[in-house]
């Protein structure tokens, strides 16, 4: 299991983008992977981006959620 602050630089659980950012707006997110000397299996970070409408409701339909999976591969040997 990946752990913020141990496997990657922790960045919190949410981001707020400025008003007026609409569909088609592109954002980038940099995740700094932290190296250690522990032999581990591959670990995964899953990022889910959702649209929160002004009235405070999340959009869960219509393709408004984006999911990205990042695999952290260990570089310290084999288990």
N, C-alpha and C positions, 0 to 999 in steps of 0.2 A: 504494500500500500504506500502510495506517495504521501509525503508529509511536507506541507509548506514550512520553510525554515530549515528543513533537514535535507530534502532532495532538490528543492528549488527555492528561489527567493520568494517568500510569501508576499502576495499582493492583495490580500483581502478577499472578500466574497462578492463584491459588486463594483460596478463602474457606473458613473453617470456622465452621459455625453450632453453637450450643450443643446439647448432648445433649438428646434429647427432641423435637427439631424433626422432625416427621413429615410424611407426605403431607398436602397441603392447607395446609401452613404457607406464608404469603406473606412474601417478602423483597423489599426494594427495593435497587437499586444506582444510585448517581448517578455519571455519567461527565461530568467537566468537559472540554468541548471547548476547545482552545487556539487562539486566533486568530493568524494570521500574515499577512504581506503577499505570500505566494507564490501565484501563480495555479496551481491544480491541478484535476484532475478530481475528481469525487465519490469518496470513499473509504469503506470499509465496516469496521465492527467486528462480529465475530460472537462471541456469548456462548453457551456451552454449559454448562448446569447438569446435573450428574449426581448421583445418590445413591451415596454410598460407604457400604457396610454396615460394621458393626463389625468384621467379620473381614477388612476391607481389600480387598474386591472391589467393583468398580464394577458398577452395574446398567446393562446396555445394551439391555434389552428391557422390554416391558410398559408402554411409554410413560413411563418414569421420567426420560428426558432431556428437557430443555427447551432449545430453540434460539431465540435472538433475534438479529436483524440490525439494526444501526443504521447509517444512511447519514449521513456527514458531507458536507454540501454546501458547496462553496467560495463565499466571499463577496467574492473579490478580483478579479472580472472573468471574462472568457471566454478559453479557450485559442484 
